[in-house]
């Protein structure tokens, strides 16, 4: 009986059944976080690389 009511409600207003939407939202958030981490590591990694190159060049 509950399943029948849920099906009827989903046909009337699809926004009432938003179980799948949260999974998609979490996946998009995870992808955005991954891009920020990759970008940060790429930019910060170049700075650290230059820092070590400069310090090794100054060593006798």
PDB file as gemmi writes it, atoms N, CA and C in Angstrom:
CRYST1    1.000    1.000    1.000  90.00  90.00  90.00 P 1                      
ATOM      1  N   UNK A   1       0.819  -1.185   0.000  1.00  0.00           N  
ATOM      2  CA  UNK A   1       0.000   0.000   0.000  1.00  0.00           C  
ATOM      3  C   UNK A   1       0.869   1.258   0.000  1.00  0.00           C  
ATOM      4  N   UNK A   2       1.958   1.219   0.756  1.00  0.00           N  
ATOM      5  CA  UNK A   2       2.853   2.378   0.818  1.00  0.00           C  
ATOM      6  C   UNK A   2       3.526   2.593  -0.533  1.00  0.00           C  
ATOM      7  N   UNK A   3       3.905   1.515  -1.187  1.00  0.00           N  
ATOM      8  CA  UNK A   3       4.544   1.626  -2.490  1.00  0.00           C  
ATOM      9  C   UNK A   3       3.588   2.207  -3.522  1.00  0.00           C  
ATOM     10  N   UNK A   4       2.346   1.834  -3.456  1.00  0.00           N  
ATOM     11  CA  UNK A   4       1.344   2.369  -4.376  1.00  0.00           C  
ATOM     12  C   UNK A   4       1.187   3.871  -4.159  1.00  0.00           C  
ATOM     13  N   UNK A   5       1.132   4.286  -2.917  1.00  0.00           N  
ATOM     14  CA  UNK A   5       1.009   5.715  -2.617  1.00  0.00           C  
ATOM     15  C   UNK A   5       2.248   6.471  -3.094  1.00  0.00           C  
ATOM     16  N   UNK A   6       3.417   5.888  -2.916  1.00  0.00           N  
ATOM     17  CA  UNK A   6       4.652   6.542  -3.358  1.00  0.00           C  
ATOM     18  C   UNK A   6       4.678   6.680  -4.868  1.00  0.00           C  
ATOM     19  N   UNK A   7       4.219   5.658  -5.577  1.00  0.00           N  
ATOM     20  CA  UNK A   7       4.173   5.744  -7.042  1.00  0.00           C  
ATOM     21  C   UNK A   7       3.194   6.808  -7.503  1.00  0.00           C  
ATOM     22  N   UNK A   8       2.051   6.867  -6.865  1.00  0.00           N  
ATOM     23  CA  UNK A   8       1.069   7.874  -7.244  1.00  0.00           C  
ATOM     24  C   UNK A   8       1.592   9.282  -6.971  1.00  0.00           C  
ATOM     25  N   UNK A   9       2.228   9.461  -5.822  1.00  0.00           N  
ATOM     26  CA  UNK A   9       2.783  10.771  -5.501  1.00  0.00           C  
ATOM     27  C   UNK A   9       3.897  11.168  -6.459  1.00  0.00           C  
ATOM     28  N   UNK A  10       4.704  10.203  -6.867  1.00  0.00           N  
ATOM     29  CA  UNK A  10       5.797  10.516  -7.787  1.00  0.00           C  
ATOM     30  C   UNK A  10       5.272  10.889  -9.166  1.00  0.00           C  
ATOM     31  N   UNK A  11       4.128  10.361  -9.544  1.00  0.00           N  
ATOM     32  CA  UNK A  11       3.530  10.748 -10.827  1.00  0.00           C  
ATOM     33  C   UNK A  11       2.891  12.121 -10.737  1.00  0.00           C  
ATOM     34  N   UNK A  12       2.362  12.454  -9.584  1.00  0.00           N  
ATOM     35  CA  UNK A  12       1.752  13.766  -9.418  1.00  0.00           C  
ATOM     36  C   UNK A  12       2.829  14.846  -9.349  1.00  0.00           C  
ATOM     37  N   UNK A  13       3.835  14.621  -8.513  1.00  0.00           N  
ATOM     38  CA  UNK A  13       4.910  15.596  -8.333  1.00  0.00           C  
ATOM     39  C   UNK A  13       6.231  14.843  -8.174  1.00  0.00           C  
ATOM     40  N   UNK A  14       7.061  14.824  -9.226  1.00  0.00           N  
ATOM     41  CA  UNK A  14       8.317  14.058  -9.163  1.00  0.00           C  
ATOM     42  C   UNK A  14       9.286  14.575  -8.103  1.00  0.00           C  
ATOM     43  N   UNK A  15       9.117  15.793  -7.628  1.00  0.00           N  
ATOM     44  CA  UNK A  15      10.017  16.319  -6.605  1.00  0.00           C  
ATOM     45  C   UNK A  15       9.828  15.633  -5.264  1.00  0.00           C  
ATOM     46  N   UNK A  16       8.709  14.939  -5.089  1.00  0.00           N  
ATOM     47  CA  UNK A  16       8.444  14.276  -3.819  1.00  0.00           C  
ATOM     48  C   UNK A  16       9.328  13.056  -3.609  1.00  0.00           C  
ATOM     49  N   UNK A  17       9.871  12.501  -4.668  1.00  0.00           N  
ATOM     50  CA  UNK A  17      10.792  11.355  -4.559  1.00  0.00           C  
ATOM     51  C   UNK A  17      12.158  11.813  -5.058  1.00  0.00           C  
ATOM     52  N   UNK A  18      13.009  12.261  -4.171  1.00  0.00           N  
ATOM     53  CA  UNK A  18      14.315  12.805  -4.568  1.00  0.00           C  
ATOM     54  C   UNK A  18      15.456  11.972  -3.995  1.00  0.00           C  
ATOM     55  N   UNK A  19      15.287  10.667  -3.947  1.00  0.00           N  
ATOM     56  CA  UNK A  19      16.352   9.811  -3.415  1.00  0.00           C  
ATOM     57  C   UNK A  19      17.577   9.814  -4.302  1.00  0.00           C  
ATOM     58  N   UNK A  20      17.379   9.724  -5.609  1.00  0.00           N  
ATOM     59  CA  UNK A  20      18.508   9.658  -6.526  1.00  0.00           C  
ATOM     60  C   UNK A  20      19.238  10.978  -6.673  1.00  0.00           C  
ATOM     61  N   UNK A  21      18.556  12.065  -6.421  1.00  0.00           N  
ATOM     62  CA  UNK A  21      19.167  13.381  -6.591  1.00  0.00           C  
ATOM     63  C   UNK A  21      20.292  13.596  -5.583  1.00  0.00           C  
ATOM     64  N   UNK A  22      20.153  13.103  -4.396  1.00  0.00           N  
ATOM     65  CA  UNK A  22      21.191  13.325  -3.400  1.00  0.00           C  
ATOM     66  C   UNK A  22      22.484  12.607  -3.770  1.00  0.00           C  
ATOM     67  N   UNK A  23      22.366  11.433  -4.363  1.00  0.00           N  
ATOM     68  CA  UNK A  23      23.573  10.706  -4.779  1.00  0.00           C  
ATOM     69  C   UNK A  23      24.305  11.481  -5.867  1.00  0.00           C  
ATOM     70  N   UNK A  24      23.556  12.055  -6.790  1.00  0.00           N  
ATOM     71  CA  UNK A  24      24.173  12.846  -7.858  1.00  0.00           C  
ATOM     72  C   UNK A  24      24.824  14.093  -7.274  1.00  0.00           C  
ATOM     73  N   UNK A  25      24.162  14.738  -6.340  1.00  0.00           N  
ATOM     74  CA  UNK A  25      24.731  15.928  -5.705  1.00  0.00           C  
ATOM     75  C   UNK A  25      26.015  15.592  -4.959  1.00  0.00           C  
ATOM     76  N   UNK A  26      26.025  14.499  -4.234  1.00  0.00           N  
ATOM     77  CA  UNK A  26      27.247  14.103  -3.526  1.00  0.00           C  
ATOM     78  C   UNK A  26      28.370  13.787  -4.509  1.00  0.00           C  
ATOM     79  N   UNK A  27      28.052  13.171  -5.617  1.00  0.00           N  
ATOM     80  CA  UNK A  27      29.077  12.862  -6.620  1.00  0.00           C  
ATOM     81  C   UNK A  27      29.651  14.148  -7.208  1.00  0.00           C  
ATOM     82  N   UNK A  28      28.799  15.137  -7.490  1.00  0.00           N  
ATOM     83  CA  UNK A  28      29.287  16.406  -8.027  1.00  0.00           C  
ATOM     84  C   UNK A  28      30.163  17.143  -7.021  1.00  0.00           C  
ATOM     85  N   UNK A  29      29.780  17.111  -5.752  1.00  0.00           N  
ATOM     86  CA  UNK A  29      30.602  17.741  -4.720  1.00  0.00           C  
ATOM     87  C   UNK A  29      31.956  17.053  -4.628  1.00  0.00           C  
ATOM     88  N   UNK A  30      31.959  15.731  -4.691  1.00  0.00           N  
ATOM     89  CA  UNK A  30      33.215  14.978  -4.630  1.00  0.00           C  
ATOM     90  C   UNK A  30      34.111  15.307  -5.819  1.00  0.00           C  
ATOM     91  N   UNK A  31      33.534  15.435  -6.996  1.00  0.00           N  
ATOM     92  CA  UNK A  31      34.315  15.781  -8.191  1.00  0.00           C  
ATOM     93  C   UNK A  31      34.904  17.182  -8.065  1.00  0.00           C  
ATOM     94  N   UNK A  32      34.113  18.132  -7.553  1.00  0.00           N  
ATOM     95  CA  UNK A  32      34.627  19.492  -7.384  1.00  0.00           C  
ATOM     96  C   UNK A  32      35.756  19.531  -6.362  1.00  0.00           C  
ATOM     97  N   UNK A  33      35.628  18.789  -5.282  1.00  0.00           N  
ATOM     98  CA  UNK A  33      36.691  18.737  -4.279  1.00  0.00           C  
ATOM     99  C   UNK A  33      37.957  18.134  -4.881  1.00  0.00           C  
ATOM    100  N   UNK A  34      37.797  17.097  -5.687  1.00  0.00           N  
ATOM    101  CA  UNK A  34      38.957  16.467  -6.328  1.00  0.00           C  
ATOM    102  C   UNK A  34      39.667  17.447  -7.254  1.00  0.00           C  
ATOM    103  N   UNK A  35      38.897  18.237  -8.024  1.00  0.00           N  
ATOM    104  CA  UNK A  35      39.518  19.219  -8.919  1.00  0.00           C  
ATOM    105  C   UNK A  35      40.269  20.292  -8.134  1.00  0.00           C  
ATOM    106  N   UNK A  36      39.713  20.729  -7.022  1.00  0.00           N  
ATOM    107  CA  UNK A  36      40.383  21.735  -6.207  1.00  0.00           C  
ATOM    108  C   UNK A  36      41.675  21.170  -5.630  1.00  0.00           C  
ATOM    109  N   UNK A  37      41.644  19.939  -5.169  1.00  0.00           N  
ATOM    110  CA  UNK A  37      42.851  19.319  -4.605  1.00  0.00           C  
ATOM    111  C   UNK A  37      43.915  19.147  -5.685  1.00  0.00           C  
ATOM    112  N   UNK A  38      43.518  18.668  -6.845  1.00  0.00           N  
ATOM    113  CA  UNK A  38      44.485  18.473  -7.941  1.00  0.00           C  
ATOM    114  C   UNK A  38      45.082  19.809  -8.373  1.00  0.00           C  
ATOM    115  N   UNK A  39      44.243  20.831  -8.490  1.00  0.00           N  
ATOM    116  CA  UNK A  39      44.747  22.153  -8.862  1.00  0.00           C  
ATOM    117  C   UNK A  39      45.682  22.721  -7.812  1.00  0.00           C  
ATOM    118  N   UNK A  40      45.332  22.561  -6.551  1.00  0.00           N  
ATOM    119  CA  UNK A  40      46.181  23.066  -5.474  1.00  0.00           C  
ATOM    120  C   UNK A  40      47.516  22.361  -5.422  1.00  0.00           C  
ATOM    121  N   UNK A  41      47.502  21.065  -5.573  1.00  0.00           N  
ATOM    122  CA  UNK A  41      48.755  20.303  -5.548  1.00  0.00           C  
ATOM    123  C   UNK A  41      49.620  20.673  -6.746  1.00  0.00           C  
ATOM    124  N   UNK A  42      49.005  20.879  -7.882  1.00  0.00           N  
ATOM    125  CA  UNK A  42      49.770  21.253  -9.071  1.00  0.00           C  
ATOM    126  C   UNK A  42      50.437  22.613  -8.886  1.00  0.00           C  
ATOM    127  N   UNK A  43      49.666  23.592  -8.417  1.00  0.00           N  
ATOM    128  CA  UNK A  43      50.235  24.929  -8.232  1.00  0.00           C  
ATOM    129  C   UNK A  43      51.236  24.964  -7.091  1.00  0.00           C  
ATOM    130  N   UNK A  44      50.903  24.357  -5.974  1.00  0.00           N  
ATOM    131  CA  UNK A  44      51.789  24.361  -4.814  1.00  0.00           C  
ATOM    132  C   UNK A  44      53.028  23.513  -5.076  1.00  0.00           C  
ATOM    133  N   UNK A  45      52.866  22.451  -5.835  1.00  0.00           N  
ATOM    134  CA  UNK A  45      54.001  21.577  -6.148  1.00  0.00           C  
ATOM    135  C   UNK A  45      55.071  22.288  -6.941  1.00  0.00           C  
ATOM    136  N   UNK A  46      54.665  23.152  -7.862  1.00  0.00           N  
ATOM    137  CA  UNK A  46      55.637  23.909  -8.647  1.00  0.00           C  
ATOM    138  C   UNK A  46      56.406  24.876  -7.759  1.00  0.00           C  
ATOM    139  N   UNK A  47      55.733  25.500  -6.801  1.00  0.00           N  
ATOM    140  CA  UNK A  47      56.409  26.418  -5.877  1.00  0.00           C  
ATOM    141  C   UNK A  47      57.426  25.676  -5.018  1.00  0.00           C  
ATOM    142  N   UNK A  48      57.063  24.525  -4.529  1.00  0.00           N  
ATOM    143  CA  UNK A  48      57.973  23.739  -3.694  1.00  0.00           C  
ATOM    144  C   UNK A  48      59.157  23.243  -4.523  1.00  0.00           C  
ATOM    145  N   UNK A  49      58.894  22.868  -5.749  1.00  0.00           N  
ATOM    146  CA  UNK A  49      59.979  22.420  -6.627  1.00  0.00           C  
ATOM    147  C   UNK A  49      60.996  23.539  -6.829  1.00  0.00           C  
ATOM    148  N   UNK A  50      60.535  24.744  -7.093  1.00  0.00           N  
ATOM    149  CA  UNK A  50      61.447  25.871  -7.274  1.00  0.00           C  
ATOM    150  C   UNK A  50      62.176  26.212  -5.972  1.00  0.00           C  
ATOM    151  N   UNK A  51      61.514  26.073  -4.866  1.00  0.00           N  
ATOM    152  CA  UNK A  51      62.154  26.327  -3.575  1.00  0.00           C  
ATOM    153  C   UNK A  51      63.318  25.373  -3.345  1.00  0.00           C  
ATOM    154  N   UNK A  52      63.106  24.094  -3.616  1.00  0.00           N  
ATOM    155  CA  UNK A  52      64.186  23.113  -3.434  1.00  0.00           C  
ATOM    156  C   UNK A  52      65.292  23.296  -4.460  1.00  0.00           C  
ATOM    157  N   UNK A  53      64.941  23.659  -5.694  1.00  0.00           N  
ATOM    158  CA  UNK A  53      65.969  23.901  -6.699  1.00  0.00           C  
ATOM    159  C   UNK A  53      66.840  25.078  -6.309  1.00  0.00           C  
ATOM    160  N   UNK A  54      66.227  26.135  -5.783  1.00  0.00           N  
ATOM    161  CA  UNK A  54      67.012  27.303  -5.357  1.00  0.00           C  
ATOM    162  C   UNK A  54      67.907  26.965  -4.173  1.00  0.00           C  
ATOM    163  N   UNK A  55      67.373  26.204  -3.219  1.00  0.00           N  
ATOM    164  CA  UNK A  55      68.179  25.883  -2.041  1.00  0.00           C  
ATOM    165  C   UNK A  55      69.320  24.950  -2.384  1.00  0.00           C  
ATOM    166  N   UNK A  56      69.134  24.011  -3.295  1.00  0.00           N  
ATOM    167  CA  UNK A  56      70.235  23.114  -3.681  1.00  0.00           C  
ATOM    168  C   UNK A  56      71.268  23.852  -4.521  1.00  0.00           C  
ATOM    169  N   UNK A  57      70.857  24.871  -5.269  1.00  0.00           N  
ATOM    170  CA  UNK A  57      71.811  25.621  -6.059  1.00  0.00           C  
ATOM    171  C   UNK A  57      72.711  26.484  -5.172  1.00  0.00           C  
ATOM    172  N   UNK A  58      72.191  26.875  -4.016  1.00  0.00           N  
ATOM    173  CA  UNK A  58      72.966  27.716  -3.103  1.00  0.00           C  
ATOM    174  C   UNK A  58      73.924  26.923  -2.227  1.00  0.00           C  
ATOM    175  N   UNK A  59      73.762  25.622  -2.167  1.00  0.00           N  
ATOM    176  CA  UNK A  59      74.634  24.792  -1.337  1.00  0.00           C  
ATOM    177  C   UNK A  59      75.990  24.640  -2.014  1.00  0.00           C  
ATOM    178  N   UNK A  60      77.073  24.627  -1.193  1.00  0.00           N  
ATOM    179  CA  UNK A  60      78.412  24.492  -1.804  1.00  0.00           C  
ATOM    180  C   UNK A  60      78.690  23.080  -2.285  1.00  0.00           C  
TER     181      UNK A  60                                                      
END                                                                             
